[in-house]
Amino acid sequence: MKIALVGYGKMGKIIDGIATSRGHEVVARLNETPAAENLNNPDVVIEFSQPEVAFNNIKTCLENKIPVVCGTTGWLHQKPEIENIAKENGTAFLYGSNFSLGVNLFFALNEKLADLMKNFSEYNIQLEEIHHTHKKDAPSGTAISIAEGIIKNNPNFNAWKLHETEKNQLGIFAIREDEVPGTHSVYYRSEVDEIEIKHTAFNRNGFALGAVIAAEWVRGKVGVFSMNDVLGL
Ligand SMILES: NC(=O)c1ccc[n+]([C@@H]2O[C@H](COP(=O)([O-])OP(=O)(O)OC[C@H]3O[C@@H](n4cnc5c(N)ncnc54)[C@H](O)[C@@H]3O)[C@@H](O)[C@H]2O)c1
């Protein structure tokens, strides 16, 4: 498969190595919004760039009928528009707030636990995410996905909020520390005990491998997809 990498920073470079080791050809490595001729006719674009440029990058690729796998976080208010552009152009768009297998299993576990706990008001729920100090957005896209999983399964909440919350809001605490690749915890705390579920990424390799597997899966498909489709969750 021919893969173009749009965004060639920490993630782009690891994806390059993993894609090559799986027998793919990386035909473009770009740190700028692509023009069609710079992409070198790929089967799929993998986009890991920055929140403020992701929309234009993805739009350009989709309008050229190239499927896009996107891991950039912090631009989600524009996702519905991108999904329409993918459909209008008869191509594919796959977004993952987190591409690692472990986190996608954690998402499923989080939803199950939220459903189990919804009637036990003695437990207070709180989310925490820890990332490296270079991260541009807060809360993390992964923390937003976890919060959405709880809100979907627990009618006591209707929104998430960073830090201080009001009634019916789920609080997310975003901590920035040195070189942490990504740690997410959900706490259910009562007067007498605490239940905690936690995912800790040891490095970025799991995210990168998941993105390449998603690119392999999405090739030749038309529509809007997520990692749940790739992993059959
Ligand atoms: N979904 C996941 O699994 C996952 C995992 C890790 C990181 N991320 C997200 O991926 C994104 C990238 O993370 P990173 O750690 O590689 O960041 P990074 O800062 O190391 O790399 C971003 C790259 O984008 C480049 N860039 C700047 N403007 C551009 C443009 N117009 N077009 C294309 N590229 C441009 C920069 O030069 C830089 O090389 C972030 O949003 C991060 O939150 C997602």
The ligand as an SDF file (V2000), in Angstrom:
LIG
                    3D

 44 48  0  0  0  0  0  0  0  0999 V2000
   -5.0130    9.4420   18.0390 N   0  0  0  0  0  0  0  0  0  0  0  0
   -3.9290    9.0000   18.6650 C   0  0  0  0  0  0  0  0  0  0  0  0
   -3.7790    7.8030   18.9390 O   0  0  0  0  0  0  0  0  0  0  0  0
   -2.8480    9.9890   19.0130 C   0  0  0  0  0  0  0  0  0  0  0  0
   -1.6810    9.5910   19.6470 C   0  0  0  0  0  0  0  0  0  0  0  0
   -0.6850   10.5320   19.8630 C   0  0  0  0  0  0  0  0  0  0  0  0
   -0.8790   11.8450   19.4620 C   0  0  0  0  0  0  0  0  0  0  0  0
   -2.0380   12.2070   18.8800 N   0  0  0  0  0  0  0  0  0  0  0  0
   -2.2780   13.5560   18.3640 C   0  0  0  0  0  0  0  0  0  0  0  0
   -1.6180   13.6410   17.1010 O   0  0  0  0  0  0  0  0  0  0  0  0
   -1.1810   14.9790   16.8480 C   0  0  0  0  0  0  0  0  0  0  0  0
    0.3000   14.9960   16.5240 C   0  0  0  0  0  0  0  0  0  0  0  0
    1.0360   14.5240   17.6570 O   0  0  0  0  0  0  0  0  0  0  0  0
    2.6500   14.5410   17.6290 P   0  0  0  0  0  0  0  0  0  0  0  0
    3.0320   14.0570   18.9930 O   0  0  0  0  0  0  0  0  0  0  0  0
    3.1830   13.8340   16.4260 O   0  0  0  0  0  0  0  0  0  0  0  0
    2.9300   16.1190   17.5070 O   0  0  0  0  0  0  0  0  0  0  0  0
    4.2170   16.8540   16.9160 P   0  0  0  0  0  0  0  0  0  0  0  0
    4.1100   18.2710   17.3800 O   0  0  0  0  0  0  0  0  0  0  0  0
    5.4460   16.0830   17.2440 O   0  0  0  0  0  0  0  0  0  0  0  0
    4.0010   16.8010   15.3170 O   0  0  0  0  0  0  0  0  0  0  0  0
    3.0930   17.6020   14.6170 C   0  0  0  0  0  0  0  0  0  0  0  0
    3.7180   17.8790   13.2520 C   0  0  0  0  0  0  0  0  0  0  0  0
    2.7800   18.5900   12.4480 O   0  0  0  0  0  0  0  0  0  0  0  0
    3.5390   19.4530   11.6070 C   0  0  0  0  0  0  0  0  0  0  0  0
    2.7130   20.5050   10.9740 N   0  0  0  0  0  0  0  0  0  0  0  0
    2.6020   21.8270   11.2820 C   0  0  0  0  0  0  0  0  0  0  0  0
    1.7580   22.4310   10.4250 N   0  0  0  0  0  0  0  0  0  0  0  0
    1.3390   21.4880    9.5340 C   0  0  0  0  0  0  0  0  0  0  0  0
    0.4630   21.4920    8.4210 C   0  0  0  0  0  0  0  0  0  0  0  0
   -0.1580   22.6010    8.0080 N   0  0  0  0  0  0  0  0  0  0  0  0
    0.2570   20.3290    7.7800 N   0  0  0  0  0  0  0  0  0  0  0  0
    0.8670   19.1790    8.1550 C   0  0  0  0  0  0  0  0  0  0  0  0
    1.7170   19.1240    9.2110 N   0  0  0  0  0  0  0  0  0  0  0  0
    1.9420   20.2490    9.8950 C   0  0  0  0  0  0  0  0  0  0  0  0
    4.6200   19.9970   12.5390 C   0  0  0  0  0  0  0  0  0  0  0  0
    5.7070   20.5350   11.7860 O   0  0  0  0  0  0  0  0  0  0  0  0
    4.9920   18.7400   13.3140 C   0  0  0  0  0  0  0  0  0  0  0  0
    6.0640   18.0480   12.6910 O   0  0  0  0  0  0  0  0  0  0  0  0
   -1.6050   15.7710   18.0990 C   0  0  0  0  0  0  0  0  0  0  0  0
   -2.8570   16.3750   17.8570 O   0  0  0  0  0  0  0  0  0  0  0  0
   -1.7390   14.6940   19.1760 C   0  0  0  0  0  0  0  0  0  0  0  0
   -2.6310   15.0570   20.2050 O   0  0  0  0  0  0  0  0  0  0  0  0
   -3.0190   11.3020   18.6480 C   0  0  0  0  0  0  0  0  0  0  0  0
  1  2  1  0
  2  3  2  0
  2  4  1  0
  4  5  1  0
  4 44  2  0
  5  6  2  0
  6  7  1  0
  7  8  2  0
  8  9  1  0
  8 44  1  0
  9 10  1  0
  9 42  1  0
 10 11  1  0
 11 12  1  0
 11 40  1  0
 12 13  1  0
 13 14  1  0
 14 15  2  0
 14 16  1  0
 14 17  1  0
 17 18  1  0
 18 19  2  0
 18 20  1  0
 18 21  1  0
 21 22  1  0
 22 23  1  0
 23 24  1  0
 23 38  1  0
 24 25  1  0
 25 26  1  0
 25 36  1  0
 26 27  1  0
 26 35  1  0
 27 28  2  0
 28 29  1  0
 29 30  1  0
 29 35  2  0
 30 31  1  0
 30 32  2  0
 32 33  1  0
 33 34  2  0
 34 35  1  0
 36 37  1  0
 36 38  1  0
 38 39  1  0
 40 41  1  0
 40 42  1  0
 42 43  1  0
M  CHG  2   8   1  16  -1
M  END
$$$$
